[in-house]
């Protein structure tokens, strides 16, 4: 009997970026949010190598608030790709953002990015901060 062959090439393959925020622990954008991010990137002539940094900071009436800005990837960042947009997140923020999907909504109250975060236990009345 011959021994089963193993495919050693899979051990050296580079990881595939996570594109589906429904996957365990992923951070992602909706297609509408990704289009808006790309629109902003082009309008502001943002360096193509920069990713969209998603950050959690202390503040707001509920304890934490989100921050979004274009930034370089630094060592230790979690990196995700969603609809062609690279998302970067420091490890501390990612503990609060696992499984979060970011949408872009327009309505009577204005327009902006909306975080659908399964880790929150509450938010303030205006929706600009959250608690865990």
Protein Blocks (a to p, Z undefined) as FASTA:
>chain_A
ZZddddfklmmpccdddfbfkbghiacddfklmmmmmmmmmmnopafkbccdddddeedj
kopacddddddddehiacddeehiacdddfklmmmmgoiacdddddfkoccdddddfkbg
bdcfkopaccZZ
